[in-house]
Amino acid sequence: MPAKMPGIVVFLGPSLSRDKAERVLEADYRPPAKRGDLYLAAREGADIILLIDGVFFQESSVAHKEVIYALEAGTKVLGASSMGALRASELDIYGMEGIGKIYQAYKMGHLVSDDEVALTFDPFSYEPSSEPLVNIRFNLDLAWQMGVISASCKDRLFHFAQALYFPDRTYERMLSDACGLVKEKELQRFREFLAKDKRDFKMEDALLALERVKRMADE
């Protein structure tokens, strides 16, 4: 395991397990950020803050002003994957660095809602209990690009997923709601895709961000 790098604070929850994160970077790992947490980390003297996960609906979310405060205090602030991708797309003009596919999608306007990255999770283990809409969206796109499903099937399945309240979003629920309304052979092909080729885009972006912070710390 790499030596601990002082001054690196990472806000992490359901996007990536702590064990996997620590294999990439040893840092001061903290729970999903709520309002005031980034301000506190900057006040404590953090050199680098990586925002991956943050609260959306349970408590007040990370404020734009505290990110700007941290940047003005000389802290490097990066964001990816979830709340971090959303805030980075809004605040990169002030110096916050965004990383990954989800950040880029927000930046380009392909994603606009907090709901895209929202999910429910166990408050102790951070194990997800629902699927973020962004993962469903990108996996449907991937399945279509691979020729697994048609464009019309992709669009209809996404409609069913989007219509669900975020705590209820799972692939199983989406496919169940689509039964009888989408061709069964396409649903079956998508089930097979999920079993073999499904990707976790939030996790991938979180890993990219940790690698980026590791390179920054080594410079």
Buried (B, 14 or more C-beta within 10 A) or exposed (E): EEEEBEBBBBBBBBBBBEEEBBEBBBBBBBBBBBBBBBBBBBBEEBBBBBBBBBBBEEEEBBBEEBBBBBBEEEBBBBBBBBBBBBBBBBBBEEBBBBBBBBBBBBBEEEBEEBBBBBBBBEEEEBEBEBBBBBBBBBBBEBBBEEEBBBEEBBEBBBEBBBEBEBEEBBBEBBBEBBEEEBBEEBBEBBEEBBEEEBEBBBBBBBBBBBEBBBEBBEE
